[in-house]
């Protein structure tokens, strides 16, 4: 059988074989993609600037007298420093992996080759997961933070502070019924020209609405307090009364990078993509609230003058391989330049759950 590896380097896959890896950004069962798009661009800064201009609140020009100087327009500021820091990458020791497989009796070269390809897909999926985590963080904080690997960066999208400090109080001691609290949020958004049409939250938090006495009476009648509201009835109520036509429930989980346990096996650190106790109200026009921008990581330019095996086609996540001689190791690496952007910072409202007891 012909050698499956590039230049007879153990674990080095031919560049053309990586062409299908790194393109499948969306996960069909993950609701994050219902609110976020994904765009491949050669220039993140330029694309961000064009998006900010296209989706912001329309800006009015002014009348001028003849023979007078035109008023100068102001450009939307772009934080170039933070965009350039949006590098996600991860690598795996391919040689160690293959030696372990051979030690367990896997010697068929085709099988070893498939394991290398599978590692590439897994690394790309890890990068995609970090992007999904970033998108969800924007939805419940209005910001995106990078606090890992000696980086401490916060990307502030300019969401007004008041938009991020809303509260939905389900307690008997709340100052207003729950429906009035929702109306206050949607009414404020309506006044700002960004009518709320989408609610993004967890199943736990959505079910709190179904259990709320005021909501139960509003939907089922005054004598039906204590009776759980049907899911479909609640959705219809939110649409008819508040214009919230789309309910997206996010219950997904992810793990931070594995740590090694005392037994020598990897340990997962499970986290929710969207925390319980948060409600994201958004104006999307029935579409997206923003885009995830994917650009070229440094490995793209490095491949032109370094001994790196990688595809020349630009996917969302870039898979590359390189070999070291001392020690003799072949590495497979997935990397991407990624940054989520909001079309309109005013179009996001975040509320936190509260349960104030009665007196």
C-alpha positions in Angstrom: 0.0 0.0 0.0 1.3 3.5 -0.9 2.6 5.6 1.9 -0.3 7.7 3.3 1.9 10.3 5.0 3.5 13.4 3.6 7.3 13.2 2.9 7.4 10.0 4.9 6.9 11.9 8.1 5.0 9.8 10.6 1.7 11.5 11.2 2.0 14.2 8.6 -1.1 14.2 6.4 -1.0 15.6 2.8 -2.3 19.2 2.7 -5.1 18.4 0.3 -6.5 15.9 2.7 -7.3 18.7 5.2 -9.5 20.5 2.8 -12.7 19.3 4.4 -11.7 20.1 7.9 -12.5 23.4 9.5 -15.5 24.4 7.4 -18.5 23.1 9.3 -19.0 25.9 11.7 -22.6 25.5 12.7 -23.9 22.7 14.9 -27.4 21.8 13.8 -28.6 21.1 17.3 -27.1 24.2 18.9 -29.5 27.1 19.1 -26.7 29.7 19.2 -26.6 29.7 15.4 -30.2 30.9 15.4 -29.0 34.3 16.6 -25.5 34.4 15.2 -24.1 34.2 11.7 -20.6 33.2 10.7 -18.6 35.1 8.1 -15.2 34.3 6.6 -13.2 37.5 5.9 -9.7 38.5 5.0 -9.9 41.7 7.1 -11.8 41.6 10.4 -11.4 45.3 11.0 -12.8 46.4 7.7 -15.7 44.0 7.9 -16.5 45.1 11.5 -16.5 48.7 10.4 -18.9 48.0 7.5 -21.2 46.0 9.7 -21.3 48.7 12.3 -22.3 51.2 9.6 -24.9 49.0 8.0 -26.8 47.8 11.1 -26.5 50.8 13.5 -29.4 53.2 14.1 -29.9 55.3 10.9 -28.0 58.6 11.1 -29.6 61.6 9.6 -27.8 64.0 7.4 -28.7 67.7 7.5 -29.9 70.4 5.1 -27.3 73.0 4.2 -27.5 76.4 2.5 -25.9 76.6 -0.9 -22.2 77.4 -1.0 -21.6 76.2 2.5 -19.3 73.5 3.8 -20.8 70.1 4.4 -20.9 68.8 7.9 -18.3 66.1 8.6 -19.5 62.6 9.4 -18.0 60.6 12.3 -16.8 57.1 11.8 -17.7 54.3 14.3 -14.6 53.6 16.4 -13.1 50.1 16.0 -11.0 48.5 18.7 -8.3 47.1 16.5 -6.1 45.9 19.4 -8.8 43.6 20.8 -9.7 42.2 17.4 -6.1 41.2 16.7 -6.0 39.3 20.0 -8.9 37.0 19.1 -6.6 34.1 18.3 -7.9 30.6 19.2 -5.6 27.7 18.8 -4.8 24.2 20.2 -2.4 21.5 19.2 -1.8 17.8 19.9 1.3 15.6 19.9 0.6 13.4 16.9 3.6 11.2 17.3 2.8 10.3 20.9 -0.7 9.5 19.9 0.3 7.2 17.0 3.0 5.4 19.1 0.4 4.7 21.7 -1.9 3.2 19.1 0.9 1.0 17.7 1.7 -0.1 21.2 -1.9 -1.4 21.5 -1.6 -3.3 18.2 -2.9 -0.8 15.7 -0.5 -1.2 12.8 -2.6 -0.8 9.7 -1.5 2.5 8.1 -4.9 3.3 6.8 -6.3 3.1 10.4 -3.4 5.3 11.7 -4.1 7.8 9.0 -7.8 8.0 9.9 -6.8 8.6 13.5 -4.8 11.6 12.5 -7.6 13.0 10.4 -10.0 12.5 13.3 -7.6 14.4 15.6 -7.7 17.3 13.2 -11.6 17.3 13.2 -11.6 17.2 17.0 -9.2 20.1 17.3 -11.3 22.1 14.9 -14.4 21.3 16.9 -12.6 22.6 20.1 -12.0 25.9 18.3 -15.6 26.0 17.2 -16.7 25.4 20.8 -14.7 28.4 22.1 -16.4 30.5 19.5 -19.8 29.4 20.6 -18.9 30.1 24.2 -17.9 33.6 23.2 -21.2 34.2 21.3 -23.2 33.1 24.3 -21.1 35.3 26.7 -22.0 38.3 24.6 -25.7 37.5 25.0 -25.7 37.4 28.8 -23.1 40.1 29.5 -23.0 42.4 26.5 -19.2 41.8 26.4 -16.7 39.2 25.4 -13.8 38.4 27.7 -10.5 36.6 27.1 -9.0 35.5 30.4 -6.8 32.6 29.5 -3.2 31.9 28.6 -1.9 35.1 30.2 -4.4 37.2 28.3 -6.9 39.5 30.1 -9.0 41.3 27.5 -12.5 42.6 27.5 -14.2 43.5 24.3 -16.9 46.1 25.1 -19.5 46.4 22.3 -21.0 49.6 23.8 -24.3 48.0 25.0 -25.8 50.7 27.3 -25.3 49.9 31.0 -29.0 50.2 31.7 -29.7 47.5 29.1 -27.5 45.1 31.0 -28.9 45.7 34.5 -32.6 44.7 34.0 -34.3 42.4 36.5 -37.2 40.0 36.3 -38.5 39.6 39.9 -40.7 36.5 40.3 -41.1 36.9 44.1 -44.3 37.9 45.9 -42.4 41.0 47.1 -41.8 42.3 43.6 -42.7 45.9 43.1 -44.7 45.1 39.9 -46.3 42.0 38.4 -44.1 40.1 36.1 -46.0 41.1 32.9 -45.5 44.7 33.8 -41.8 44.1 34.2 -41.6 42.5 30.8 -43.6 45.4 29.3 -41.1 47.9 30.8 -38.2 46.2 29.0 -40.0 45.9 25.7 -41.5 49.3 25.9 -38.1 50.9 26.4 -36.7 49.0 23.5 -39.7 50.1 21.4 -39.0 53.8 22.3 -35.4 53.4 21.1 -36.4 52.0 17.8 -35.3 48.4 18.5 -38.5 46.5 19.2 -37.8 43.2 21.0 -38.7 40.1 19.0 -36.6 37.4 20.5 -36.1 35.9 24.0 -33.0 33.7 24.5 -32.8 31.9 27.9 -32.6 28.4 29.5 -35.5 26.0 29.8 -35.4 26.4 33.6 -35.9 30.2 33.3 -38.5 29.9 30.6 -40.5 27.5 32.8 -40.4 30.1 35.6 -42.9 32.1 33.5 -45.2 29.1 33.3 -45.2 28.8 37.1 -45.7 32.5 37.8 -49.1 33.3 39.3 -49.7 36.6 37.4 -48.8 35.0 34.1 -51.1 32.0 34.9 -54.0 34.4 35.6 -53.3 36.5 32.5 -53.3 33.5 30.2 -55.7 31.0 31.8 -58.0 33.3 33.9 -58.2 34.6 37.4 -59.3 31.3 38.9 -56.5 29.3 37.3 -53.6 30.5 39.4 -51.5 27.6 40.4 -52.1 25.7 37.1 -49.0 25.4 35.0 -49.3 27.3 31.7 -49.0 25.2 28.6 -45.8 25.9 26.7 -47.6 26.8 23.5 -50.0 29.1 25.3 -47.1 31.0 26.9 -45.3 31.5 23.6 -48.5 32.8 22.0 -49.1 35.1 24.9 -45.5 36.6 24.7 -46.0 37.1 21.0 -49.4 38.7 21.1 -48.8 40.9 24.2 -45.1 41.9 23.8 -44.2 41.1 20.2 -41.7 38.4 21.3 -42.3 36.0 18.4 -39.2 33.8 18.8 -38.2 31.9 22.0 -34.8 30.2 21.8 -33.9 27.9 24.7 -30.2 27.2 25.3 -29.4 24.3 27.6 -26.0 23.3 26.1 -22.9 22.5 28.1 -19.2 22.5 27.3 -16.0 21.6 29.1 -13.0 23.8 29.7 -9.7 22.2 28.6 -9.1 18.9 30.2 -7.0 18.6 33.3 -5.1 15.5 34.3 -6.6 13.7 37.3 -4.8 11.7 40.0 -5.6 8.5 38.2 -3.9 9.7 35.0 -7.2 10.2 33.1 -8.5 13.5 31.7 -11.0 15.4 33.9 -13.8 17.5 32.4 -14.9 20.9 33.9 -18.5 21.2 32.8 -20.1 24.7 32.3 -23.4 25.9 30.8 -23.2 27.9 27.6 -25.9 30.2 28.9 -26.2 30.5 32.7 -29.5 29.8 34.6 -30.9 33.0 35.9 -30.4 35.1 32.7 -32.7 36.4 30.0 -31.5 38.0 26.8 -34.1 40.1 25.0 -33.1 41.0 21.5 -34.2 42.9 18.4 -33.2 40.9 15.4 -35.8 41.7 12.7 -36.4 37.9 12.6 -32.8 37.3 11.7 -29.5 37.5 13.6 -28.2 39.7 16.3 -24.6 39.6 15.0 -21.9 37.7 13.2 -18.9 35.7 14.2 -16.0 37.0 12.1 -13.4 34.4 11.1 -10.0 35.6 9.8 -6.6 34.2 8.9 -4.5 33.2 11.9 -0.7 33.8 11.9 -0.1 30.3 10.7 -1.5 31.2 7.3 1.3 33.6 6.5 3.9 31.5 8.4 3.2 28.5 6.1 4.7 30.5 3.2 8.2 30.5 4.7 8.2 27.8 7.3 8.2 24.0 6.9 4.5 23.6 7.6 2.1 21.2 6.0 -1.3 22.9 5.6 -4.1 23.5 3.1 -3.9 26.6 0.9 -7.7 27.0 1.0 -8.9 29.2 3.7 -11.5 27.5 6.0 -12.9 29.0 9.2 -10.5 26.9 11.3 -7.0 26.4 9.8 -5.4 23.0 10.3 -1.6 22.8 10.1 1.1 20.3 10.9 4.8 20.6 11.6 7.6 18.3 12.6 10.4 18.8 15.2 13.6 16.8 15.1 14.7 17.1 18.7 12.7 15.6 20.2 11.2 13.9 17.1 7.6 15.0 17.3 4.9 15.7 14.7 2.3 18.2 15.8 -1.2 18.8 14.5 -2.6 22.3 15.3 -6.0 24.0 14.8 -6.1 27.8 14.8 -8.4 30.6 13.9 -8.8 34.4 14.3 -12.3 34.9 15.7 -14.3 37.7 17.1 -18.1 38.0 17.5 -19.7 41.4 16.7 -23.1 42.9 17.4 -25.0 44.6 14.6 -26.6 47.1 17.0 -25.5 47.4 20.7 -28.8 49.0 21.6 -30.7 45.9 20.4 -29.7 43.7 23.4 -31.3 43.7 26.9 -30.1 41.4 29.6 -32.3 40.7 32.7 -31.4 38.6 35.8 -33.7 36.4 37.8 -34.8 37.6 41.2 -37.2 36.3 43.8 -38.0 38.9 46.4 -40.0 37.4 49.3 -43.2 39.1 50.4 -43.5 40.8 53.8 
